[in-house]
């Protein structure tokens, strides 16, 4: 009893409780229907507005990313991070089949495995902080393949467009660089201090321009040389595939060749020469297959000989007319001569690029013989190389000058086999491609990088790493565009 009211439990059980249960069930059903409708409404809103906007922004992002590689490391890095956020959104809410993307392009997995190997190398490295910093610089191995796998249809169907934006960005940088090069020396050295963020402070002496080549006002000279080479090879494919007009491609190719010749980066020059020889062989082979030439052996021999003489004549002409070319290769011969005479320590040998490479290869190989299976660890390569230099009382910077040797010394034989396997898989996929010219393009890119990796370690720099990862993931998607 409460306030004069008697509570009858029998009445509550018989009359009130069933109605209360029905009310709760109705409320639960209504809430479920409301949430389902709300979820369907939100899903419809996402599919109608959010998803197309994200895909469009990703499309724009690929163009910004590729165009900014030769112009601004900061812009390309920030763009990659933003696109990573878009890709995570698509993967989470759209249900993109990541497994299918990886199945179509196993090089995505290859990049992830190489990144995982660097992570594993932290477990036994002595200089852990240096290792973490190096892994951070290699983050493009993780992020960029994921972005391209999530957006595989964009990459497959618009990959040629993204490649053109890479060429356009590189040509813009080449145009500015060539314009600065053609200025009078006094004018150039007068404006250089006014543009410190462009890297023009390196142009402190006119003699440096003639002997060691020009500098890019945007990114470091070696990375720019490699981008010039890749862009030149891309022009060849864009022209043969019909994605770019032949005269436009020829004009851009001329600009790229002139710029790489004034930079003086020998690895980029030699790599581009090797890649262009692949395209030259492809063009000669196709010409010899035509009906008018097919039955004439003397004409075949004459055409092949003429193309060979033409290529040699161009190389000879550049060598004898461009100071940034012949001075570099004369410097190479002189350094080898003083090394042979054992008189190199009488000079400022720290600036001898050939000696730096020879001693880097020699001491890196010594590191490999001491740690052939597991390597020295992700953070120990430079420290170990510096220690060897100190023991020999040599004043070189502890830089790697061979990508294969550095990976072997850092990660051991497993890391080397993984990296070599990626390159083999790259050529294997493109060799089977049905699209005209894509296999030749892939082979020219592979030959280009094989030369570069022998003379330098470009994957230690952000721009060169992002360019390499972009290409090894892009070309297989282009080759499989009709199956995506």
HELIX and SHEET records of a PDB file:
HELIX    1   1 UNK A    9  UNK A   11  1                                   3    
HELIX    2   2 UNK A   12  UNK A   16  3                                   5    
HELIX    3   3 UNK A   17  UNK A   45  1                                  29    
HELIX    4   4 UNK A   46  UNK A   50  3                                   5    
HELIX    5   5 UNK A   51  UNK A   68  1                                  18    
HELIX    6   6 UNK A   73  UNK A   89  1                                  17    
HELIX    7   7 UNK A   90  UNK A   94  3                                   5    
HELIX    8   8 UNK A   98  UNK A  104  1                                   7    
HELIX    9   9 UNK A  107  UNK A  121  1                                  15    
HELIX   10  10 UNK A  128  UNK A  137  1                                  10    
HELIX   11  11 UNK A  140  UNK A  150  1                                  11    
HELIX   12  12 UNK A  152  UNK A  182  1                                  31    
HELIX   13  13 UNK A  185  UNK A  192  1                                   8    
HELIX   14  14 UNK A  196  UNK A  198  5                                   3    
HELIX   15  15 UNK A  200  UNK A  202  5                                   3    
HELIX   16  16 UNK A  206  UNK A  212  1                                   7    
HELIX   17  17 UNK A  221  UNK A  240  1                                  20    
HELIX   18  18 UNK A  246  UNK A  263  1                                  18    
HELIX   19  19 UNK A  266  UNK A  288  1                                  23    
HELIX   20  20 UNK A  291  UNK A  294  1                                   4    
HELIX   21  21 UNK A  297  UNK A  321  1                                  25    
HELIX   22  22 UNK A  323  UNK A  341  1                                  19    
HELIX   23  23 UNK A  344  UNK A  346  5                                   3    
HELIX   24  24 UNK A  349  UNK A  351  5                                   3    
HELIX   25  25 UNK A  353  UNK A  370  1                                  18    
HELIX   26  26 UNK A  381  UNK A  392  1                                  12    
HELIX   27  27 UNK A  403  UNK A  431  1                                  29    
HELIX   28  28 UNK A  438  UNK A  455  1                                  18    
HELIX   29  29 UNK A  458  UNK A  460  5                                   3    
HELIX   30  30 UNK A  462  UNK A  479  1                                  18    
HELIX   31  31 UNK A  481  UNK A  483  5                                   3    
END                                                                             
